[in-house]
Amino acid sequence: MDKHGRARGRLSEYARLGAAHHSLYPCKHDPDVHFRTLPCLLERQDIEVVDLTVPYGENREKSIEMIRASGKMIVYNGYLMPTPIIPLCTTSRTEREQILMLARDQVDVASEAGACYFMQSVGADPGNARRQKAFEGLAEYIRRLNDHLKQKSDMAFLIELMDRDIHKKSLCGPTAEVVEFVEKLREDVPDLGLVLDVNHLVLMRESFHEAFERCAPYLKHVHLGNCVLADRNHPMWGGVHPPLGIEGGEIEAKQLTELFRVLVRIGYLGREKRGSMSLEITPFPGRRPDATLTDNLERLEEAWLEV
């Protein structure tokens, strides 16, 4: 920082910048596309972090080798798990055993790939009457998965927060509730952490300042992107991760600068501690994923100049 408190240097000197593979290259339902497009991020020299998962099928071992060889910081996203069908917070013992079986397999793969974090969205909120039981179910899931996780690596388990009443309808949920949950569960899972996504925070109607200040002790990773909220008829309305710069988007340079100032203030961004931030975005309509990512990385740098 200079004498006026302004940042000196590029954003990459204060943050470890990255991108999420599954949003830029939609590939959840095609393992071949998944495998073929992984190098598109792993080989880029302008990012250090990749949010990804390893595809099922015959290319699993080759994918693991490719990921490890890249030298990138890997944040493993459990997005191939069927959480819309069986949420992590299920209160059914049978469903919990089923989802844990799948999750342990994913932990094994993430460990082999050299991931530092294993992050998941927890699934749908069951409503007021069953919410407490759902949190208890989620706590049991995390404790038991963490036992397996620590047998494999030093990965920390991360919860991604999402809106509860607009689009994603997630149990986790308002930051105050989730922080209270994490504080209690940390007695059993000391390195349990959080992922905040600025697009979800807009849908959650929480300010960057309040959300990041509240979550600061547990914040391990940040997702950057955009959302459309005002126009319900917009083709990219809701939490579908449009890119920065999309027409009708809620997050522009002003909001990004505000975000970066908050992250500097809480100590998440700095030359000594370069917190990780990944763009979780879909491509601009009619533009290639690589061009969209280059465009959005430039927008981040422009916003950083105002910090």
C-alpha positions as CSV (number, residue, x, y, z in Angstrom):
1,M,0.0,0.0,0.0
2,D,1.1,3.6,-0.6
3,K,1.0,6.4,2.1
4,H,-2.7,7.0,1.2
5,G,-3.7,3.4,1.7
6,R,-4.0,2.6,-2.0
7,A,-2.8,-0.7,-3.3
8,R,0.4,-0.8,-5.4
9,G,0.9,-3.5,-8.0
10,R,-1.3,-5.8,-9.9
11,L,-4.2,-7.7,-8.3
12,S,-2.2,-10.9,-8.8
13,E,0.4,-9.7,-6.3
14,Y,-2.3,-9.6,-3.6
15,A,-4.5,-12.5,-4.7
16,R,-4.2,-16.0,-6.2
17,L,-6.6,-15.7,-9.2
18,G,-8.3,-18.6,-10.8
19,A,-11.4,-19.8,-12.6
20,A,-14.0,-22.6,-12.3
21,H,-13.8,-25.1,-15.0
22,H,-17.4,-26.4,-14.9
23,S,-19.0,-23.0,-15.5
24,L,-16.8,-21.8,-18.4
25,Y,-16.9,-25.2,-20.1
26,P,-20.3,-26.8,-19.3
27,C,-19.4,-30.4,-19.0
28,K,-21.3,-32.0,-16.1
29,H,-23.1,-34.5,-18.3
30,D,-20.3,-35.4,-20.8
31,P,-17.1,-36.9,-19.3
32,D,-15.3,-36.7,-22.7
33,V,-15.9,-32.9,-22.9
34,H,-14.9,-32.6,-19.3
35,F,-11.6,-34.4,-19.9
36,R,-10.9,-32.6,-23.2
37,T,-11.5,-29.1,-21.8
38,L,-9.5,-29.4,-18.5
39,P,-6.2,-28.3,-20.2
40,C,-7.9,-25.1,-21.3
41,L,-7.6,-23.9,-17.7
42,L,-4.7,-26.0,-16.4
43,E,-2.4,-24.7,-19.1
44,R,-3.2,-21.0,-18.7
45,Q,-0.3,-18.9,-17.4
46,D,-2.5,-16.0,-16.1
47,I,-4.3,-18.0,-13.4
48,E,-2.9,-19.9,-10.4
49,V,-6.1,-21.6,-9.1
50,V,-8.6,-23.9,-10.8
51,D,-11.9,-25.0,-9.3
52,L,-12.7,-28.4,-10.8
53,T,-13.7,-32.0,-10.3
54,V,-12.4,-35.1,-11.9
55,P,-14.7,-36.7,-14.5
56,Y,-16.1,-40.2,-14.1
57,G,-15.2,-42.8,-16.7
58,E,-12.1,-44.0,-18.4
59,N,-10.1,-40.8,-18.3
60,R,-10.1,-40.5,-14.5
61,E,-6.5,-41.4,-14.0
62,K,-5.3,-39.3,-16.9
63,S,-7.2,-36.4,-15.5
64,I,-5.6,-36.8,-12.1
65,E,-2.1,-36.9,-13.7
66,M,-2.8,-33.8,-15.8
67,I,-4.1,-31.9,-12.7
68,R,-1.1,-32.8,-10.6
69,A,1.3,-31.9,-13.3
70,S,-0.2,-28.5,-13.8
71,G,1.1,-27.2,-10.5
72,K,-2.1,-25.2,-10.0
73,M,-3.8,-24.7,-6.6
74,I,-6.8,-27.0,-6.9
75,V,-10.1,-26.3,-5.2
76,Y,-12.2,-29.5,-5.6
77,N,-15.8,-28.8,-6.3
78,G,-18.2,-31.7,-5.6
79,Y,-20.6,-30.7,-8.4
80,L,-21.0,-34.1,-9.9
81,M,-22.6,-35.4,-6.8
82,P,-26.4,-35.7,-6.8
83,T,-27.1,-33.2,-4.1
84,P,-30.3,-31.9,-5.7
85,I,-31.7,-35.5,-5.2
86,I,-29.9,-36.3,-1.9
87,P,-28.9,-33.2,-0.1
88,L,-25.9,-33.3,2.3
89,C,-28.3,-32.2,5.0
90,T,-30.7,-35.1,4.6
91,T,-32.3,-36.4,7.7
92,S,-32.7,-39.9,6.2
93,R,-30.1,-42.3,7.6
94,T,-30.3,-44.4,4.4
95,E,-29.8,-41.3,2.2
96,R,-26.9,-40.2,4.3
97,E,-25.1,-43.5,3.9
98,Q,-25.6,-43.3,0.1
99,I,-24.3,-39.7,-0.2
100,L,-21.4,-40.4,2.1
101,M,-20.4,-43.4,-0.1
102,L,-20.3,-41.1,-3.2
103,A,-18.5,-38.3,-1.3
104,R,-15.7,-40.6,0.0
105,D,-15.0,-41.7,-3.6
106,Q,-14.8,-38.0,-4.5
107,V,-12.5,-37.3,-1.6
108,D,-10.2,-40.1,-2.7
109,V,-10.0,-38.6,-6.2
110,A,-9.5,-35.0,-4.9
111,S,-6.7,-36.3,-2.7
112,E,-5.0,-38.0,-5.6
113,A,-5.3,-34.9,-7.7
114,G,-3.6,-32.8,-5.0
115,A,-6.5,-30.6,-4.0
116,C,-6.1,-28.3,-1.0
117,Y,-9.9,-27.8,-0.4
118,F,-12.9,-30.0,-0.8
119,M,-15.9,-27.8,-1.2
120,Q,-19.6,-28.5,-1.6
121,S,-23.0,-26.9,-1.7
122,V,-25.2,-28.6,0.9
123,G,-28.6,-28.9,-0.8
124,A,-32.0,-27.5,-0.3
125,D,-33.5,-25.9,2.8
126,P,-36.4,-28.1,4.0
127,G,-38.3,-25.2,5.6
128,N,-38.6,-23.7,9.1
129,A,-40.1,-26.7,10.8
130,R,-37.3,-29.1,9.7
131,R,-34.3,-26.7,9.4
132,Q,-32.7,-27.5,12.7
133,K,-32.8,-31.2,12.0
134,A,-31.3,-30.5,8.6
135,F,-28.4,-28.7,10.2
136,E,-27.9,-31.6,12.6
137,G,-27.9,-34.0,9.6
138,L,-25.3,-31.7,7.8
139,A,-23.1,-31.7,10.9
140,E,-23.1,-35.5,11.0
141,Y,-22.3,-35.7,7.3
142,I,-19.3,-33.3,7.7
143,R,-18.0,-35.0,10.8
144,R,-18.0,-38.4,9.1
145,L,-16.7,-37.3,5.8
146,N,-14.0,-35.3,7.5
147,D,-12.8,-38.5,9.3
148,H,-12.3,-40.1,5.9
149,L,-10.8,-36.9,4.4
150,K,-8.1,-36.6,7.1
151,Q,-7.1,-40.2,6.4
152,K,-6.3,-39.2,2.9
153,S,-4.8,-35.7,3.0
154,D,-4.7,-32.3,4.7
155,M,-7.7,-31.0,2.6
156,A,-10.1,-28.8,4.5
157,F,-13.8,-29.1,3.9
158,L,-15.5,-25.9,2.7
159,I,-19.2,-25.0,2.7
160,E,-20.4,-22.7,-0.1
161,L,-23.2,-20.3,0.9
162,M,-26.1,-19.7,-1.4
163,D,-29.4,-17.9,-1.3
164,R,-32.3,-19.5,0.5
165,D,-35.4,-17.8,-1.0
166,I,-34.6,-16.6,-4.5
167,H,-33.1,-19.3,-6.7
168,K,-30.9,-21.9,-5.2
169,K,-33.0,-22.3,-2.0
170,S,-30.1,-23.6,0.0
171,L,-30.0,-24.5,3.7
172,C,-26.8,-22.5,3.9
173,G,-28.2,-19.7,3.7
174,P,-27.9,-16.5,5.7
175,T,-24.3,-15.9,6.8
176,A,-25.2,-15.3,10.4
177,E,-26.8,-18.8,10.7
178,V,-24.0,-20.5,8.8
179,V,-21.2,-18.8,10.9
180,E,-23.0,-20.0,14.1
181,F,-23.2,-23.5,12.7
182,V,-19.5,-23.5,11.7
183,E,-18.4,-22.1,15.1
184,K,-20.0,-25.0,16.9
185,L,-18.9,-27.7,14.4
186,R,-15.3,-26.5,14.5
187,E,-15.0,-28.2,17.9
188,D,-15.0,-31.4,15.9
189,V,-13.7,-30.2,12.5
190,P,-11.1,-27.4,13.4
191,D,-10.3,-26.4,9.8
192,L,-13.9,-26.3,8.5
193,G,-14.2,-23.2,6.2
194,L,-16.5,-21.2,4.0
195,V,-16.7,-20.1,0.4
196,L,-18.4,-16.8,-0.4
197,D,-19.6,-16.1,-3.9
198,V,-20.4,-12.4,-4.6
199,N,-23.2,-13.4,-7.0
200,H,-24.9,-15.5,-4.3
201,L,-24.5,-12.6,-1.8
202,V,-26.4,-10.3,-4.1
203,L,-29.2,-12.9,-4.2
204,M,-29.0,-13.3,-0.4
205,R,-29.5,-9.5,-0.1
206,E,-26.4,-9.2,2.1
207,S,-23.8,-6.5,1.7
208,F,-20.2,-7.4,0.9
209,H,-19.1,-5.5,4.0
210,E,-21.4,-7.4,6.5
211,A,-21.0,-10.8,4.9
212,F,-17.2,-10.8,4.6
213,E,-16.6,-9.2,8.0
214,R,-18.8,-11.9,9.6
215,C,-17.3,-14.8,7.7
216,A,-13.7,-13.5,7.9
217,P,-12.4,-16.0,10.5
218,Y,-13.6,-18.9,8.4
219,L,-13.2,-17.6,4.8
220,K,-11.0,-19.9,2.7
221,H,-12.0,-19.2,-0.9
222,V,-14.0,-16.6,-2.9
223,H,-16.0,-16.9,-6.1
224,L,-16.3,-13.9,-8.4
225,G,-18.9,-13.4,-11.0
226,N,-22.2,-11.8,-11.7
227,C,-25.9,-12.3,-11.5
228,V,-29.1,-10.8,-13.0
229,L,-31.8,-10.0,-10.4
230,A,-33.9,-7.1,-11.5
231,D,-35.3,-8.6,-14.8
232,R,-37.1,-11.9,-14.1
233,N,-37.5,-12.4,-17.8
234,H,-33.7,-12.1,-18.5
235,P,-32.4,-15.4,-19.9
236,M,-29.6,-15.4,-17.3
237,W,-31.8,-14.4,-14.3
238,G,-30.9,-15.9,-10.9
239,G,-27.8,-17.7,-9.7
240,V,-26.5,-19.0,-13.1
241,H,-23.2,-17.2,-13.1
242,P,-23.2,-14.9,-16.1
243,P,-19.9,-13.1,-16.7
244,L,-18.9,-9.7,-15.5
245,G,-20.0,-7.2,-18.1
246,I,-23.3,-9.0,-19.0
247,E,-26.1,-6.6,-19.8
248,G,-28.4,-6.3,-16.8
249,G,-25.9,-7.6,-14.4
250,E,-25.8,-6.5,-10.8
251,I,-22.0,-6.5,-10.3
252,E,-19.9,-3.9,-12.1
253,A,-16.5,-2.2,-11.5
254,K,-17.9,-0.2,-8.6
255,Q,-19.0,-3.3,-6.7
256,L,-15.8,-5.1,-7.4
257,T,-13.7,-2.2,-6.1
258,E,-15.9,-2.2,-3.0
259,L,-15.4,-5.9,-2.6
260,F,-11.6,-5.7,-3.0
261,R,-11.4,-2.9,-0.3
262,V,-13.4,-5.1,2.1
263,L,-11.1,-8.1,1.4
264,V,-8.0,-6.0,2.0
265,R,-9.4,-4.6,5.2
266,I,-10.2,-8.1,6.6
267,G,-6.7,-9.3,5.7
268,Y,-7.8,-11.7,3.0
269,L,-5.9,-9.9,0.2
270,G,-2.3,-8.9,0.7
271,R,1.2,-9.5,-0.4
272,E,1.9,-11.9,2.4
273,K,-1.4,-13.6,2.4
274,R,-2.7,-13.9,-1.1
275,G,-6.2,-15.2,-0.7
276,S,-7.6,-17.3,-3.5
277,M,-10.4,-16.0,-5.8
278,S,-11.8,-17.8,-8.7
279,L,-14.1,-16.5,-11.5
280,E,-17.1,-18.7,-11.6
281,I,-18.7,-17.5,-14.9
282,T,-20.3,-18.8,-18.0
283,P,-19.2,-17.5,-21.4
284,F,-20.6,-14.4,-23.0
285,P,-23.3,-15.4,-25.5
286,G,-21.5,-16.0,-28.8
287,R,-18.0,-15.8,-27.4
288,R,-15.5,-18.4,-26.6
289,P,-14.8,-19.4,-23.0
290,D,-11.1,-18.5,-23.2
291,A,-12.0,-15.0,-24.5
292,T,-14.6,-14.5,-21.8
293,L,-12.1,-15.4,-19.1
294,T,-9.5,-13.1,-20.5
295,D,-12.0,-10.3,-20.6
296,N,-13.1,-10.9,-17.0
297,L,-9.6,-11.0,-15.7
298,E,-9.0,-7.6,-17.3
299,R,-12.1,-6.3,-15.6
300,L,-10.8,-7.4,-12.2
301,E,-7.6,-5.6,-12.8
302,E,-9.4,-2.4,-13.8
303,A,-11.5,-2.5,-10.6
304,W,-8.4,-3.2,-8.6
305,L,-6.7,0.0,-9.9
306,E,-9.4,2.0,-7.9
307,V,-8.6,0.3,-4.6
